[in-house]
């Protein structure tokens, strides 16, 4: 099912949509995985992003978040 998002609208951050190349690119970059790994995770646990993240975390090391720079005094 398509999210019907234009280029200026935000990505749906709760559902992983593997039916659209743009969405697959977003999620593979976010989770640091391949398209195949993403598709397998969605097949196994469904499209909820937290469940997919947890499933991929078991098989794919996720990219660490960058630390925010300290505020200058």
N, CA, C and O atoms as a Maestro MAE file, in Angstrom:
{
 s_m_m2io_version
 :::
 2.0.0
}

f_m_ct {
 s_m_title
 :::
 protein
 m_atom[292] {
  # First column is atom index #
  i_m_mmod_type
  r_m_x_coord
  r_m_y_coord
  r_m_z_coord
  i_m_residue_number
  s_m_chain_name
  s_m_pdb_residue_name
  s_m_pdb_atom_name
  i_m_atomic_number
  :::
  1 25 0.839 -1.183 0.000 1 A "UNK " " N  " 7
  2 3 0.000 0.000 0.000 1 A "UNK " " CA " 6
  3 2 0.875 1.234 0.000 1 A "UNK " " C  " 6
  4 15 1.782 1.350 0.824 1 A "UNK " " O  " 8
  5 25 0.626 2.130 -0.883 2 A "UNK " " N  " 7
  6 3 1.428 3.329 -1.057 2 A "UNK " " CA " 6
  7 2 1.038 4.374 -0.023 2 A "UNK " " C  " 6
  8 15 -0.135 4.526 0.319 2 A "UNK " " O  " 8
  9 25 2.044 5.094 0.470 3 A "UNK " " N  " 7
  10 3 1.811 6.165 1.432 3 A "UNK " " CA " 6
  11 2 1.271 7.427 0.771 3 A "UNK " " C  " 6
  12 15 0.768 8.308 1.469 3 A "UNK " " O  " 8
  13 25 1.360 7.542 -0.568 4 A "UNK " " N  " 7
  14 3 0.934 8.718 -1.313 4 A "UNK " " CA " 6
  15 2 1.609 9.986 -0.808 4 A "UNK " " C  " 6
  16 15 0.953 10.998 -0.563 4 A "UNK " " O  " 8
  17 25 2.907 9.921 -0.660 5 A "UNK " " N  " 7
  18 3 3.667 11.073 -0.192 5 A "UNK " " CA " 6
  19 2 4.269 11.813 -1.374 5 A "UNK " " C  " 6
  20 15 4.805 11.191 -2.291 5 A "UNK " " O  " 8
  21 25 4.186 13.129 -1.358 6 A "UNK " " N  " 7
  22 3 4.892 13.918 -2.355 6 A "UNK " " CA " 6
  23 2 6.320 14.095 -1.859 6 A "UNK " " C  " 6
  24 15 6.643 13.710 -0.735 6 A "UNK " " O  " 8
  25 25 7.170 14.673 -2.692 7 A "UNK " " N  " 7
  26 3 8.570 14.862 -2.307 7 A "UNK " " CA " 6
  27 2 8.723 15.762 -1.091 7 A "UNK " " C  " 6
  28 15 9.720 15.660 -0.376 7 A "UNK " " O  " 8
  29 25 7.762 16.637 -0.841 8 A "UNK " " N  " 7
  30 3 7.873 17.578 0.270 8 A "UNK " " CA " 6
  31 2 7.275 17.068 1.567 8 A "UNK " " C  " 6
  32 15 7.438 17.703 2.608 8 A "UNK " " O  " 8
  33 25 6.589 15.940 1.530 9 A "UNK " " N  " 7
  34 3 5.967 15.411 2.743 9 A "UNK " " CA " 6
  35 2 6.932 14.509 3.487 9 A "UNK " " C  " 6
  36 15 7.861 13.955 2.900 9 A "UNK " " O  " 8
  37 25 6.706 14.368 4.779 10 A "UNK " " N  " 7
  38 3 7.570 13.543 5.608 10 A "UNK " " CA " 6
  39 2 7.314 12.065 5.382 10 A "UNK " " C  " 6
  40 15 6.207 11.654 5.036 10 A "UNK " " O  " 8
  41 25 8.357 11.277 5.583 11 A "UNK " " N  " 7
  42 3 8.278 9.819 5.502 11 A "UNK " " CA " 6
  43 2 7.464 9.292 6.679 11 A "UNK " " C  " 6
  44 15 7.596 9.783 7.799 11 A "UNK " " O  " 8
  45 25 6.621 8.289 6.424 12 A "UNK " " N  " 7
  46 3 5.896 7.626 7.511 12 A "UNK " " CA " 6
  47 2 6.931 6.864 8.331 12 A "UNK " " C  " 6
  48 15 7.535 5.915 7.830 12 A "UNK " " O  " 8
  49 25 7.142 7.258 9.567 13 A "UNK " " N  " 7
  50 3 8.199 6.664 10.384 13 A "UNK " " CA " 6
  51 2 7.717 5.498 11.231 13 A "UNK " " C  " 6
  52 15 8.488 4.942 12.013 13 A "UNK " " O  " 8
  53 25 6.451 5.119 11.086 14 A "UNK " " N  " 7
  54 3 5.933 4.014 11.874 14 A "UNK " " CA " 6
  55 2 5.780 2.734 11.074 14 A "UNK " " C  " 6
  56 15 5.736 1.649 11.654 14 A "UNK " " O  " 8
  57 25 5.697 2.836 9.745 15 A "UNK " " N  " 7
  58 3 5.493 1.677 8.895 15 A "UNK " " CA " 6
  59 2 6.589 1.590 7.839 15 A "UNK " " C  " 6
  60 15 6.926 2.585 7.198 15 A "UNK " " O  " 8
  61 25 7.139 0.398 7.666 16 A "UNK " " N  " 7
  62 3 8.145 0.153 6.646 16 A "UNK " " CA " 6
  63 2 7.420 -0.316 5.396 16 A "UNK " " C  " 6
  64 15 6.793 -1.376 5.399 16 A "UNK " " O  " 8
  65 25 7.504 0.471 4.326 17 A "UNK " " N  " 7
  66 3 6.832 0.154 3.073 17 A "UNK " " CA " 6
  67 2 7.880 -0.367 2.094 17 A "UNK " " C  " 6
  68 15 8.720 0.397 1.618 17 A "UNK " " O  " 8
  69 25 7.834 -1.664 1.794 18 A "UNK " " N  " 7
  70 3 8.812 -2.237 0.870 18 A "UNK " " CA " 6
  71 2 8.306 -2.253 -0.566 18 A "UNK " " C  " 6
  72 15 8.953 -2.821 -1.446 18 A "UNK " " O  " 8
  73 25 7.161 -1.637 -0.808 19 A "UNK " " N  " 7
  74 3 6.582 -1.599 -2.136 19 A "UNK " " CA " 6
  75 2 7.021 -0.412 -2.972 19 A "UNK " " C  " 6
  76 15 6.714 -0.360 -4.163 19 A "UNK " " O  " 8
  77 25 7.725 0.535 -2.392 20 A "UNK " " N  " 7
  78 3 8.168 1.732 -3.093 20 A "UNK " " CA " 6
  79 2 9.680 1.879 -2.967 20 A "UNK " " C  " 6
  80 15 10.223 1.809 -1.864 20 A "UNK " " O  " 8
  81 25 10.362 2.082 -4.096 21 A "UNK " " N  " 7
  82 3 11.817 2.204 -4.090 21 A "UNK " " CA " 6
  83 2 12.302 3.338 -3.185 21 A "UNK " " C  " 6
  84 15 13.310 3.199 -2.491 21 A "UNK " " O  " 8
  85 25 11.577 4.461 -3.197 22 A "UNK " " N  " 7
  86 3 11.968 5.606 -2.359 22 A "UNK " " CA " 6
  87 2 11.939 5.232 -0.875 22 A "UNK " " C  " 6
  88 15 12.837 5.597 -0.117 22 A "UNK " " O  " 8
  89 25 10.912 4.510 -0.478 23 A "UNK " " N  " 7
  90 3 10.781 4.095 0.914 23 A "UNK " " CA " 6
  91 2 11.832 3.051 1.282 23 A "UNK " " C  " 6
  92 15 12.394 3.085 2.377 23 A "UNK " " O  " 8
  93 25 12.093 2.126 0.364 24 A "UNK " " N  " 7
  94 3 13.120 1.101 0.610 24 A "UNK " " CA " 6
  95 2 14.474 1.777 0.788 24 A "UNK " " C  " 6
  96 15 15.237 1.408 1.680 24 A "UNK " " O  " 8
  97 25 14.776 2.757 -0.047 25 A "UNK " " N  " 7
  98 3 16.047 3.488 0.090 25 A "UNK " " CA " 6
  99 2 16.157 4.162 1.450 25 A "UNK " " C  " 6
  100 15 17.211 4.130 2.084 25 A "UNK " " O  " 8
  101 25 15.066 4.770 1.892 26 A "UNK " " N  " 7
  102 3 15.050 5.430 3.202 26 A "UNK " " CA " 6
  103 2 15.345 4.433 4.319 26 A "UNK " " C  " 6
  104 15 16.215 4.666 5.158 26 A "UNK " " O  " 8
  105 25 14.609 3.314 4.320 27 A "UNK " " N  " 7
  106 3 14.738 2.364 5.424 27 A "UNK " " CA " 6
  107 2 16.061 1.609 5.388 27 A "UNK " " C  " 6
  108 15 16.632 1.341 6.445 27 A "UNK " " O  " 8
  109 25 16.565 1.258 4.213 28 A "UNK " " N  " 7
  110 3 17.855 0.553 4.169 28 A "UNK " " CA " 6
  111 2 18.972 1.467 4.658 28 A "UNK " " C  " 6
  112 15 19.901 1.012 5.326 28 A "UNK " " O  " 8
  113 25 18.885 2.752 4.329 29 A "UNK " " N  " 7
  114 3 19.891 3.699 4.827 29 A "UNK " " CA " 6
  115 2 19.753 3.874 6.343 29 A "UNK " " C  " 6
  116 15 20.754 3.914 7.057 29 A "UNK " " O  " 8
  117 25 18.536 3.976 6.822 30 A "UNK " " N  " 7
  118 3 18.301 4.185 8.255 30 A "UNK " " CA " 6
  119 2 18.762 2.987 9.084 30 A "UNK " " C  " 6
  120 15 19.389 3.149 10.132 30 A "UNK " " O  " 8
  121 25 18.442 1.776 8.600 31 A "UNK " " N  " 7
  122 3 18.779 0.567 9.347 31 A "UNK " " CA " 6
  123 2 20.152 0.006 8.985 31 A "UNK " " C  " 6
  124 15 20.634 -0.905 9.659 31 A "UNK " " O  " 8
  125 25 20.790 0.526 7.942 32 A "UNK " " N  " 7
  126 3 22.100 0.027 7.543 32 A "UNK " " CA " 6
  127 2 22.052 -1.419 7.079 32 A "UNK " " C  " 6
  128 15 22.897 -2.228 7.463 32 A "UNK " " O  " 8
  129 25 21.061 -1.746 6.251 33 A "UNK " " N  " 7
  130 3 20.884 -3.120 5.788 33 A "UNK " " CA " 6
  131 2 20.675 -3.132 4.284 33 A "UNK " " C  " 6
  132 15 20.582 -2.079 3.653 33 A "UNK " " O  " 8
  133 25 20.602 -4.321 3.715 34 A "UNK " " N  " 7
  134 3 20.320 -4.461 2.292 34 A "UNK " " CA " 6
  135 2 18.818 -4.540 2.070 34 A "UNK " " C  " 6
  136 15 18.049 -4.733 3.011 34 A "UNK " " O  " 8
  137 25 18.411 -4.388 0.818 35 A "UNK " " N  " 7
  138 3 16.998 -4.517 0.466 35 A "UNK " " CA " 6
  139 2 16.480 -5.907 0.841 35 A "UNK " " C  " 6
  140 15 15.385 -6.049 1.384 35 A "UNK " " O  " 8
  141 25 17.284 -6.925 0.544 36 A "UNK " " N  " 7
  142 3 16.885 -8.298 0.837 36 A "UNK " " CA " 6
  143 2 16.683 -8.496 2.346 36 A "UNK " " C  " 6
  144 15 15.698 -9.107 2.761 36 A "UNK " " O  " 8
  145 25 17.603 -7.988 3.161 37 A "UNK " " N  " 7
  146 3 17.475 -8.109 4.613 37 A "UNK " " CA " 6
  147 2 16.219 -7.391 5.108 37 A "UNK " " C  " 6
  148 15 15.517 -7.893 5.986 37 A "UNK " " O  " 8
  149 25 15.940 -6.212 4.540 38 A "UNK " " N  " 7
  150 3 14.750 -5.459 4.921 38 A "UNK " " CA " 6
  151 2 13.481 -6.234 4.563 38 A "UNK " " C  " 6
  152 15 12.568 -6.351 5.380 38 A "UNK " " O  " 8
  153 25 13.430 -6.762 3.345 39 A "UNK " " N  " 7
  154 3 12.255 -7.517 2.913 39 A "UNK " " CA " 6
  155 2 12.038 -8.759 3.784 39 A "UNK " " C  " 6
  156 15 10.905 -9.060 4.160 39 A "UNK " " O  " 8
  157 25 13.108 -9.473 4.104 40 A "UNK " " N  " 7
  158 3 12.982 -10.660 4.950 40 A "UNK " " CA " 6
  159 2 12.481 -10.302 6.348 40 A "UNK " " C  " 6
  160 15 11.660 -11.019 6.922 40 A "UNK " " O  " 8
  161 25 12.977 -9.193 6.892 41 A "UNK " " N  " 7
  162 3 12.539 -8.768 8.222 41 A "UNK " " CA " 6
  163 2 11.058 -8.400 8.217 41 A "UNK " " C  " 6
  164 15 10.331 -8.756 9.143 41 A "UNK " " O  " 8
  165 25 10.603 -7.685 7.177 42 A "UNK " " N  " 7
  166 3 9.192 -7.298 7.081 42 A "UNK " " CA " 6
  167 2 8.320 -8.538 6.930 42 A "UNK " " C  " 6
  168 15 7.249 -8.614 7.532 42 A "UNK " " O  " 8
  169 25 8.758 -9.501 6.144 43 A "UNK " " N  " 7
  170 3 7.998 -10.753 5.995 43 A "UNK " " CA " 6
  171 2 7.873 -11.475 7.334 43 A "UNK " " C  " 6
  172 15 6.833 -12.060 7.637 43 A "UNK " " O  " 8
  173 25 8.929 -11.432 8.127 44 A "UNK " " N  " 7
  174 3 8.950 -12.166 9.387 44 A "UNK " " CA " 6
  175 2 8.144 -11.482 10.492 44 A "UNK " " C  " 6
  176 15 7.386 -12.145 11.201 44 A "UNK " " O  " 8
  177 25 8.300 -10.162 10.646 45 A "UNK " " N  " 7
  178 3 7.705 -9.478 11.805 45 A "UNK " " CA " 6
  179 2 6.636 -8.453 11.462 45 A "UNK " " C  " 6
  180 15 6.030 -7.880 12.367 45 A "UNK " " O  " 8
  181 25 6.388 -8.207 10.186 46 A "UNK " " N  " 7
  182 3 5.412 -7.198 9.797 46 A "UNK " " CA " 6
  183 2 6.080 -5.870 9.487 46 A "UNK " " C  " 6
  184 15 7.307 -5.774 9.500 46 A "UNK " " O  " 8
  185 25 5.288 -4.852 9.211 47 A "UNK " " N  " 7
  186 3 5.838 -3.586 8.719 47 A "UNK " " CA " 6
  187 2 6.038 -2.508 9.784 47 A "UNK " " C  " 6
  188 15 6.486 -1.411 9.451 47 A "UNK " " O  " 8
  189 25 5.729 -2.775 11.026 48 A "UNK " " N  " 7
  190 3 5.934 -1.774 12.085 48 A "UNK " " CA " 6
  191 2 7.437 -1.533 12.249 48 A "UNK " " C  " 6
  192 15 8.204 -2.476 12.444 48 A "UNK " " O  " 8
  193 25 7.846 -0.283 12.169 49 A "UNK " " N  " 7
  194 3 9.272 0.037 12.111 49 A "UNK " " CA " 6
  195 2 10.052 -0.433 13.344 49 A "UNK " " C  " 6
  196 15 11.202 -0.852 13.219 49 A "UNK " " O  " 8
  197 25 9.451 -0.369 14.511 50 A "UNK " " N  " 7
  198 3 10.145 -0.822 15.724 50 A "UNK " " CA " 6
  199 2 10.421 -2.312 15.696 50 A "UNK " " C  " 6
  200 15 11.490 -2.760 16.110 50 A "UNK " " O  " 8
  201 25 9.455 -3.083 15.205 51 A "UNK " " N  " 7
  202 3 9.630 -4.534 15.110 51 A "UNK " " CA " 6
  203 2 10.687 -4.883 14.067 51 A "UNK " " C  " 6
  204 15 11.498 -5.787 14.267 51 A "UNK " " O  " 8
  205 25 10.668 -4.153 12.946 52 A "UNK " " N  " 7
  206 3 11.671 -4.393 11.900 52 A "UNK " " CA " 6
  207 2 13.056 -4.026 12.420 52 A "UNK " " C  " 6
  208 15 14.022 -4.752 12.186 52 A "UNK " " O  " 8
  209 25 13.153 -2.900 13.124 53 A "UNK " " N  " 7
  210 3 14.438 -2.475 13.705 53 A "UNK " " CA " 6
  211 2 14.958 -3.541 14.671 53 A "UNK " " C  " 6
  212 15 16.141 -3.882 14.643 53 A "UNK " " O  " 8
  213 25 14.092 -4.058 15.508 54 A "UNK " " N  " 7
  214 3 14.504 -5.082 16.475 54 A "UNK " " CA " 6
  215 2 14.965 -6.348 15.758 54 A "UNK " " C  " 6
  216 15 15.973 -6.943 16.141 54 A "UNK " " O  " 8
  217 25 14.246 -6.758 14.734 55 A "UNK " " N  " 7
  218 3 14.622 -7.956 13.977 55 A "UNK " " CA " 6
  219 2 15.961 -7.752 13.280 55 A "UNK " " C  " 6
  220 15 16.821 -8.631 13.323 55 A "UNK " " O  " 8
  221 25 16.144 -6.615 12.647 56 A "UNK " " N  " 7
  222 3 17.410 -6.346 11.955 56 A "UNK " " CA " 6
  223 2 18.553 -6.195 12.947 56 A "UNK " " C  " 6
  224 15 19.692 -6.541 12.637 56 A "UNK " " O  " 8
  225 25 18.264 -5.687 14.122 57 A "UNK " " N  " 7
  226 3 19.304 -5.528 15.140 57 A "UNK " " CA " 6
  227 2 19.895 -6.850 15.565 57 A "UNK " " C  " 6
  228 15 21.031 -6.909 16.036 57 A "UNK " " O  " 8
  229 25 19.136 -7.902 15.401 58 A "UNK " " N  " 7
  230 3 19.636 -9.230 15.735 58 A "UNK " " CA " 6
  231 2 20.603 -9.734 14.672 58 A "UNK " " C  " 6
  232 15 21.482 -10.545 14.961 58 A "UNK " " O  " 8
  233 25 20.437 -9.245 13.422 59 A "UNK " " N  " 7
  234 3 21.228 -9.763 12.313 59 A "UNK " " CA " 6
  235 2 22.164 -8.743 11.690 59 A "UNK " " C  " 6
  236 15 23.176 -9.114 11.096 59 A "UNK " " O  " 8
  237 25 21.845 -7.474 11.817 60 A "UNK " " N  " 7
  238 3 22.620 -6.418 11.170 60 A "UNK " " CA " 6
  239 2 23.006 -5.394 12.218 60 A "UNK " " C  " 6
  240 15 22.130 -4.867 12.904 60 A "UNK " " O  " 8
  241 25 24.285 -5.096 12.363 61 A "UNK " " N  " 7
  242 3 24.645 -4.043 13.321 61 A "UNK " " CA " 6
  243 2 24.123 -2.702 12.819 61 A "UNK " " C  " 6
  244 15 24.449 -2.280 11.709 61 A "UNK " " O  " 8
  245 25 23.317 -2.038 13.631 62 A "UNK " " N  " 7
  246 3 22.767 -0.749 13.238 62 A "UNK " " CA " 6
  247 2 23.816 0.331 13.424 62 A "UNK " " C  " 6
  248 15 24.681 0.239 14.295 62 A "UNK " " O  " 8
  249 25 23.722 1.348 12.597 63 A "UNK " " N  " 7
  250 3 24.675 2.451 12.704 63 A "UNK " " CA " 6
  251 2 24.473 3.192 14.019 63 A "UNK " " C  " 6
  252 15 23.341 3.493 14.395 63 A "UNK " " O  " 8
  253 25 25.566 3.488 14.719 64 A "UNK " " N  " 7
  254 3 25.406 4.264 15.959 64 A "UNK " " CA " 6
  255 2 24.985 5.689 15.635 64 A "UNK " " C  " 6
  256 15 25.385 6.249 14.614 64 A "UNK " " O  " 8
  257 25 24.182 6.265 16.505 65 A "UNK " " N  " 7
  258 3 23.784 7.658 16.323 65 A "UNK " " CA " 6
  259 2 24.975 8.562 16.625 65 A "UNK " " C  " 6
  260 15 25.796 8.271 17.495 65 A "UNK " " O  " 8
  261 25 25.044 9.646 15.898 66 A "UNK " " N  " 7
  262 3 26.115 10.608 16.145 66 A "UNK " " CA " 6
  263 2 25.822 11.365 17.442 66 A "UNK " " C  " 6
  264 15 24.686 11.748 17.723 66 A "UNK " " O  " 8
  265 25 26.867 11.562 18.204 67 A "UNK " " N  " 7
  266 3 26.715 12.350 19.429 67 A "UNK " " CA " 6
  267 2 26.561 13.812 19.044 67 A "UNK " " C  " 6
  268 15 27.232 14.299 18.134 67 A "UNK " " O  " 8
  269 25 25.678 14.502 19.739 68 A "UNK " " N  " 7
  270 3 25.509 15.929 19.482 68 A "UNK " " CA " 6
  271 2 26.712 16.663 20.053 68 A "UNK " " C  " 6
  272 15 27.201 16.318 21.129 68 A "UNK " " O  " 8
  273 25 27.192 17.676 19.334 69 A "UNK " " N  " 7
  274 3 28.330 18.437 19.846 69 A "UNK " " CA " 6
  275 2 27.945 19.181 21.129 69 A "UNK " " C  " 6
  276 15 26.810 19.631 21.287 69 A "UNK " " O  " 8
  277 25 28.887 19.297 22.013 70 A "UNK " " N  " 7
  278 3 28.642 19.997 23.276 70 A "UNK " " CA " 6
  279 2 28.400 21.473 23.004 70 A "UNK " " C  " 6
  280 15 28.992 22.062 22.099 70 A "UNK " " O  " 8
  281 25 27.520 22.054 23.804 71 A "UNK " " N  " 7
  282 3 27.223 23.477 23.674 71 A "UNK " " CA " 6
  283 2 28.424 24.284 24.122 71 A "UNK " " C  " 6
  284 15 29.093 23.939 25.096 71 A "UNK " " O  " 8
  285 25 28.687 25.347 23.413 72 A "UNK " " N  " 7
  286 3 29.822 26.214 23.793 72 A "UNK " " CA " 6
  287 2 29.406 27.167 24.899 72 A "UNK " " C  " 6
  288 15 28.297 27.702 24.889 72 A "UNK " " O  " 8
  289 25 30.299 27.373 25.845 73 A "UNK " " N  " 7
  290 3 29.959 28.299 26.951 73 A "UNK " " CA " 6
  291 2 29.955 29.735 26.534 73 A "UNK " " C  " 6
  292 15 29.689 30.615 27.353 73 A "UNK " " O  " 8
  :::
 }
 m_bond[291] {
  # First column is bond index #
  i_m_from
  i_m_to
  i_m_order
  :::
  1 1 2 1
  2 2 3 1
  3 3 4 2
  4 3 5 1
  5 5 6 1
  6 6 7 1
  7 7 8 2
  8 7 9 1
  9 9 10 1
  10 10 11 1
  11 11 12 2
  12 11 13 1
  13 13 14 1
  14 14 15 1
  15 15 16 2
  16 15 17 1
  17 17 18 1
  18 18 19 1
  19 19 20 2
  20 19 21 1
  21 21 22 1
  22 22 23 1
  23 23 24 2
  24 23 25 1
  25 25 26 1
  26 26 27 1
  27 27 28 2
  28 27 29 1
  29 29 30 1
  30 30 31 1
  31 31 32 2
  32 31 33 1
  33 33 34 1
  34 34 35 1
  35 35 36 2
  36 35 37 1
  37 37 38 1
  38 38 39 1
  39 39 40 2
  40 39 41 1
  41 41 42 1
  42 42 43 1
  43 43 44 2
  44 43 45 1
  45 45 46 1
  46 46 47 1
  47 47 48 2
  48 47 49 1
  49 49 50 1
  50 50 51 1
  51 51 52 2
  52 51 53 1
  53 53 54 1
  54 54 55 1
  55 55 56 2
  56 55 57 1
  57 57 58 1
  58 58 59 1
  59 59 60 2
  60 59 61 1
  61 61 62 1
  62 62 63 1
  63 63 64 2
  64 63 65 1
  65 65 66 1
  66 66 67 1
  67 67 68 2
  68 67 69 1
  69 69 70 1
  70 70 71 1
  71 71 72 2
  72 71 73 1
  73 73 74 1
  74 74 75 1
  75 75 76 2
  76 75 77 1
  77 77 78 1
  78 78 79 1
  79 79 80 2
  80 79 81 1
  81 81 82 1
  82 82 83 1
  83 83 84 2
  84 83 85 1
  85 85 86 1
  86 86 87 1
  87 87 88 2
  88 87 89 1
  89 89 90 1
  90 90 91 1
  91 91 92 2
  92 91 93 1
  93 93 94 1
  94 94 95 1
  95 95 96 2
  96 95 97 1
  97 97 98 1
  98 98 99 1
  99 99 100 2
  100 99 101 1
  101 101 102 1
  102 102 103 1
  103 103 104 2
  104 103 105 1
  105 105 106 1
  106 106 107 1
  107 107 108 2
  108 107 109 1
  109 109 110 1
  110 110 111 1
  111 111 112 2
  112 111 113 1
  113 113 114 1
  114 114 115 1
  115 115 116 2
  116 115 117 1
  117 117 118 1
  118 118 119 1
  119 119 120 2
  120 119 121 1
  121 121 122 1
  122 122 123 1
  123 123 124 2
  124 123 125 1
  125 125 126 1
  126 126 127 1
  127 127 128 2
  128 127 129 1
  129 129 130 1
  130 130 131 1
  131 131 132 2
  132 131 133 1
  133 133 134 1
  134 134 135 1
  135 135 136 2
  136 135 137 1
  137 137 138 1
  138 138 139 1
  139 139 140 2
  140 139 141 1
  141 141 142 1
  142 142 143 1
  143 143 144 2
  144 143 145 1
  145 145 146 1
  146 146 147 1
  147 147 148 2
  148 147 149 1
  149 149 150 1
  150 150 151 1
  151 151 152 2
  152 151 153 1
  153 153 154 1
  154 154 155 1
  155 155 156 2
  156 155 157 1
  157 157 158 1
  158 158 159 1
  159 159 160 2
  160 159 161 1
  161 161 162 1
  162 162 163 1
  163 163 164 2
  164 163 165 1
  165 165 166 1
  166 166 167 1
  167 167 168 2
  168 167 169 1
  169 169 170 1
  170 170 171 1
  171 171 172 2
  172 171 173 1
  173 173 174 1
  174 174 175 1
  175 175 176 2
  176 175 177 1
  177 177 178 1
  178 178 179 1
  179 179 180 2
  180 179 181 1
  181 181 182 1
  182 182 183 1
  183 183 184 2
  184 183 185 1
  185 185 186 1
  186 186 187 1
  187 187 188 2
  188 187 189 1
  189 189 190 1
  190 190 191 1
  191 191 192 2
  192 191 193 1
  193 193 194 1
  194 194 195 1
  195 195 196 2
  196 195 197 1
  197 197 198 1
  198 198 199 1
  199 199 200 2
  200 199 201 1
  201 201 202 1
  202 202 203 1
  203 203 204 2
  204 203 205 1
  205 205 206 1
  206 206 207 1
  207 207 208 2
  208 207 209 1
  209 209 210 1
  210 210 211 1
  211 211 212 2
  212 211 213 1
  213 213 214 1
  214 214 215 1
  215 215 216 2
  216 215 217 1
  217 217 218 1
  218 218 219 1
  219 219 220 2
  220 219 221 1
  221 221 222 1
  222 222 223 1
  223 223 224 2
  224 223 225 1
  225 225 226 1
  226 226 227 1
  227 227 228 2
  228 227 229 1
  229 229 230 1
  230 230 231 1
  231 231 232 2
  232 231 233 1
  233 233 234 1
  234 234 235 1
  235 235 236 2
  236 235 237 1
  237 237 238 1
  238 238 239 1
  239 239 240 2
  240 239 241 1
  241 241 242 1
  242 242 243 1
  243 243 244 2
  244 243 245 1
  245 245 246 1
  246 246 247 1
  247 247 248 2
  248 247 249 1
  249 249 250 1
  250 250 251 1
  251 251 252 2
  252 251 253 1
  253 253 254 1
  254 254 255 1
  255 255 256 2
  256 255 257 1
  257 257 258 1
  258 258 259 1
  259 259 260 2
  260 259 261 1
  261 261 262 1
  262 262 263 1
  263 263 264 2
  264 263 265 1
  265 265 266 1
  266 266 267 1
  267 267 268 2
  268 267 269 1
  269 269 270 1
  270 270 271 1
  271 271 272 2
  272 271 273 1
  273 273 274 1
  274 274 275 1
  275 275 276 2
  276 275 277 1
  277 277 278 1
  278 278 279 1
  279 279 280 2
  280 279 281 1
  281 281 282 1
  282 282 283 1
  283 283 284 2
  284 283 285 1
  285 285 286 1
  286 286 287 1
  287 287 288 2
  288 287 289 1
  289 289 290 1
  290 290 291 1
  291 291 292 2
  :::
 }
}
